[in-house]
Amino acid sequence: MIISSTDELIKTTFAKVFSFVFSRHSRPLLGWLAVCSLELVTVFVLLGCSASQSEKPNVSLDAATFAAPTELTAALADPINIDLRWKNNATHAAGYFVEYSPNADNEFITIAAVPASEARYRHPNLMPQTRFIFRVLPFFGEASNIAEITTGKKGSQQAPRKGIKTGPSSAPTETRYSVKSASTLAQAAPTDLKATLVPPAGVKLEWKDHAKDEDGYLIEIKSDPNSDFKVSSFLDPGTTSLITYNLPYEAKLSFRVRAFFYGQPSNLAEKTTGREPSDQTTQSLPSNKP
């Protein structure tokens, strides 16, 4: 007899049990129990293997998807400008935050957010003869759909319609997905983003939240169809709306929102700036003494 599945094996084995109980012409008890015991052990081994394979996370996929940047270097482009370069290793990064430590300790602040396609950044117009320590921090998460508005002419800013709520949403009523797993990254993305003009230069953004373990939300904006989206706001986890003002007048603006989490940072890179160019010029001037 050929058995095609573990379910069929279970049914066949227990059918033998009932057959033995209600049959007068069964095999000797000990021999029959040995056969059934062996088959039941086989059933549980197969079920255990199947469960372990289905529950085991795809570690290799997540490692490649969320890999940290490496080989960060810092070099002086001139005495007060530092060029940073690094190697992107993640297969699905949403972008990179460039950070530096003002006090050369473990506290870092973000100075720029660059697209995932970039692997360089210039930190300009720095204090002379100062030590700077940098790192690059990737962030991950799928973006929502794009929503657009066109702002009006310059004038008095109107108040938003009454009843609009902003900030974190109420308790979730539907399934949430992890942004920290490659297998559910797309399902965790926000959806149904809607942008409503608050005349003349404000916007109300609303969206549906599907993530359960995000570090926050990013609002991204662009005013030029040929440019990249730029991060404009950081919001708390669970947020589903935002009202913002002071947008440029008479402009067509595109918005999207992203549930994100921080990846692992790169190595540290440090550089000390030189003297101000004006100081070097002054020191190199010839003396007028006789």
C-alpha angles and dihedrals in degrees: 000000000000117000114199103188144020090248090057090046091054092049092048093049095050091044086062089054093057091042090056094047095052099035124088093197101059127140119265110296099241095049093048093049090051091054094047092045091054092050092048091051088052091052094052093045091053092047091048092051092048093050094047092051094049094047097043110104119233095250096174093052093050092046092056094041095051101030117153121245116254142191095045111180133181123206135172112251085185132335096293105025123076124199118209124199130178144163119256112218105166117100094208110029116152091205145304133265113215110213138181135191112236093196099034091247135105094288113100132183127201116247100172145003113217130188121263090250092062126087101173140059136178118219101205139202098012130175111274122249092012130134116236127191119197140186135175120229120195122214127202138201140102120263126236127241117291121260125191140200135176114221123222136237121294113285146113113325113243124221119249120260113278118260096039112137125199134189131041117006126238122267112313117258099188139049116294125208134210119253088196095069123073090216094061101028094107094046091053093058118111117253141194095038110186126188121201122187117238098198132279105001110347133096137204113210123194130176144159119260118220102163126100105186107031122143088220146300129283123209110209126193140181133183099186119065090214096051132082123259113262128210109249105165142023116212134188122263114275095026115148104175144032138184118202135171141191095068118156115278123249093008134134106229131189123207137189133170130216133198102215146175132201118251128206116296127242126248117287122261125190138191137173117222122231133232121301112270090237090057092051091048091050093050092049095052113110119251119255093208115125 
